[in-house]
């Protein structure tokens, strides 16, 4: 059911809970809630709606434990385990980022939506600051629903129905190039094969249309010529650089930031290294993105000067053509 989050009645908001908008297109500061304590159902429902509406919720002054963070995440769904990140040994759903001299941060300074290489990417991510650098280390967020709404009507019609292929490409460098590394990589490729998501998805709560491609995990637009696909994707990637679509978060100690991966991208700045930055994160499992329109007809996406080999159904004919080359 699509809910108009602008019309949430005041009676639905828990006592003492205050949600104050801090950005034009995304971002809200949440006070009057103590995440060391269990939350009542009314508060959780209010936070779910605010999360969908504002995209990024900031909870200041939350001196919480790792278990508190995990409990908070479970209010919104099952916690997922990242296959490539620095999970805690005792709690694999808890990711610990302890970046300092000798342990630089991973390449999270590229605009992305978390884990879109999954068939069902996570719906949200909660990050808690434990130790922050004296300066630097901000996180930038971009509203991908605002990016869509900022496109011309012509571009919106053109993009709707297109699909893009996503892959865990930034993590491939984790595997060495020896025989053992290649074998491990193949096992992960079997576990996480490339997936297809709509270029324009629909947020399941607000009903807003969202641009759902990102430079970290998106490979190409399915069925389209490589140069056309690259041109379209690069144009969409540049849209996240428009300042008006962004909210830049300046961390303080003991802050929890909870963002909606269904319509928000983020980029973690690495300008603080080699200062120490210690963060804990949980990720909430999501559902497969739903496209705004049915998938485009493949015949509309690409024009061939000659028939592709894939059109030759008989294996013998295709083999003969390859040998002739």
N, C-alpha and C positions, 0 to 999 in steps of 0.2 A: 504494500500500500504506500502510495506517495503521500507524504505529509508536508504541508506548507509550514515550514519552521518559523516563518515570520508571524504566524498566528497562534503560537503557543500561549494558552491562557496563563495568567499570573498564578492561578490556583494550582497549576501543574509544577510550579517551581518550589523546590524544598525550602524550608525556613532557613534564613541566613545565607543561602546560596546567592552569590552575585556574579553575573556574567557580563563583563564590560568589553565592548568592542574596542580593538586597538588598531585595526587596519581597515582600509577601504574595502578590499575584496576578500580578505581572510584575516583571521587572528582575533582572539578574545582572551581576556584575563579572567580567571575564575578564582574567587575568594569565598570564604565562608564554608569551606569544606576541609576536613582533616583526613588525609589519605592513610593515616595510621589506624584509623577506625573503619569498621564495616559501614558501607553506604546503604541507605534504605532504597527501596525500589523507586520511590518518587524522584530521589536525587539522581539515580542511575538513568532513568528515562529522560530527565531534563538534560543530563550531560550527553546522552546519545543524540538528542535533537540539536544541541548546541554544536556538537562535534560535526554533524552533517552540515549545518548552516555556516559555521565560521571556518571550518577546515583545520584550524590550529587552535588548541586550547592550552593556555599557559597557567599552571598552578604554582604560584610562588610559595616560598617558606614551607616546604614539605620535607621535614627531616624523617625520611622513611627508610625502612629496611628493604632488602631485596625481596623478601616475602611480601611486604606491603605492595611493592610494585607489581609483583605477579598477581596478587589478589585484585588489584585495580584493573589490570588487563583482562582478567577473566570475567569481569562484569560485562564486557562487550563481546565475548566470544572465546573460543578455544585458543590457547597460545600455541604458536607454531615454532618449530626448531629450524634455524637457518643452517643449511647444509655446508656453508663455507666460512662461517664467521667464528669469532672467538667466544664460544659458549662456555658457561660455567660447568665445571666437571660434575658438581652435585645437582645442578638444575639446568639441563641442556636448553631449555626455553629462554634462559637468561643470558643475554650477550653482555660481555664486559669489554669496554673500550678503555684501555689504559695506555694512552699515547704520551710519550715523553722522549727525552734524548736516548737514542738507540732503538726506539720503537716508534717510527713515524706512523702517522695515520694512513689507513687504506685509502684508495682513490674514491672517496665519497664526496669530493668537491665537484663532481660532475653532476649536472642536473639529472634527477632520476625519480622514479616512483619505485618504492621498495619491491624487489623480487618479482618483477613482471615476467621473469622466465618461468614462473609457475603457471599451471593451468588455471588455478584460482589464486591470484595474488592476495596478499594480506589486506584487510580492510583498514587497519590502523596500526600505528607504531607509537609506543610511549617510551620516552627517553628521560632519564633522571640524572641531574648533574651532581656529582660527588665532590670533585675537585676541578676548578676551572682556572685557566691561565689568568695572569694579571691583566693581559690585554689580548685581543684577538679571539678567535674561536667561535665566532657567531655562526648561526645557521640561517640560511636564506630559504624562504618558501615562496612558491608561485601558485596562483590559482589557475588551474587548467580549465575550469568552467568560465572564468573571465577571459582566458585566451580564446576560447571558442566564441564567446559572445562578442569579442572584439573583431572577429573576422567578418568580411563582407558576406552578404547573403549568397553571392555566387560561390565563394569558397566554401561556405557551410554546406551548400547543396552538393558541391563536387566531392567533398571529403566523406560525406555520409555514405556508408555502405562499403568503404574501403577497409581492408584488413591488413594488419602488420604482423610480421614474424618477430618473436622475441627469443632471446637466448642468454645463457649465463656467461656471455663473452668476457666480462672483466675478471672473472674468476679462473679462466683457463690458464692464466699465467701462474697460478698456484701449483700447477702440476709440472714436474720436471720432464725433460724431453727424453729421458732414458726409457727403457722397455717397461719398467715398473710404473713410471709416471704415466706413460701412454695407456697402459692397461687400466690404471685407476681412472683416468679421464674418460675412457670408453665406458666404464661402469656408471659414471655420473651422467654421461650422455644418454645412456639407456634409461637412467632414472629420471632425468630431466630433459627430455627431447625438446627441440624447439617448438614453441606454441604460437598459436595465432590469436590475436585479440583485435577487436574493432578499433579503428583509428578514432572514431567518435563513439564513446560509450554514454550510457545514461546512469546517473547516480540513483541508486535504489531507493533513497529516502526523499531527496528533494526533487527528483525528476529532471534535474538540470543536465544538459549535454556537456560532455567533457572531452577534451583532446587527450587521448590515452596512448601517446608514444613518448619515448624518452631516449636521449643519446647514449645512455649507459647500457640498455638491454635491447633496444629495438634494432633489428638488422635491416629490414627492407619492407616495402609494401608488397604484399602478396600479389603475384600475377602481373606486375607492372615492369616495364623496362627499367634497367638499373639506373640509367641517368635521370629518368623521370621520377623514379622513387626517391633517389638521393636529393633531387631538387625540392620535392615536396617536404620531405622530412627535415631538411636543413632550414627551410622556411619556418616550419612549426617549432623547431628547436630555438630559433632566434626569438620567437615570441616570448619565451620565458625570461628573456633578458630585459624586457620592458619593465622599468621600475614600478610603474603604477600597478602592475599585476602582482607585486611582491610584498611580502612582509619579512623584514630582517629581524631575527630574534637575537637579543643580547643576553647571554646567559648570566645568571647569578647562582651562587651555591644553593643546593637543595631546591631546585626547580624541577617540576615534571612538565614536559611538553608532550601533548598527545595530538598527533595529526592524522588526517583522513587521507589514506593513500588512494581512495577512489576518485578524488578530484584535486589533489595537491601533489606537486613535486617539491623536492628540496635539494639543497646543496650545502654540505658542511665545509666551511672555510678552513683551510690549513695554515693560516697565517700566524698561528701561535707557536708552532714548533721552533725550538725544542722544549718549550714550557710544557708542564704536565697538564693533561686534561683527562679526567677519569669520569666515565659515564656508564650507566647501566640501562639496558634496553630490553623491552619485551615487544613481541610482534603478535598481533591478533589475526587469526586466520580469516580469510574472506571467501567470497564466491566468485565464480567466473564472470568477467565483465560482459554486459549485454549491450549490443550495438543499438544505435539510434534507428537504424533501418536495416532491412535485409542485406546480406552480402551482395556486392556488385556482381554483375554477370561477367565472367572472365573474358568473354569476347569483346567487352567494352574497355578493357584495361590495356590491351597491347595489340599493336599491328605488326605483323610479320612480313618481311620481304619475300620469304619463302617459308613453306610449312615447317614447323619444328619437328624434330625427331619423335617427340612424344605423341604426335598424331598418327604415327605408323604403328598400328596395333600388332602386327605380326613381328615377333622377335627376329625372325630370319631376315625380314626386309630391313629392320633397323640395323641389324648386324652388318648386312651387306653395305648399307650406306656408310657406316662408320669405316669399314675396310676400304671403301672407295676413296675416303679422305686421305 
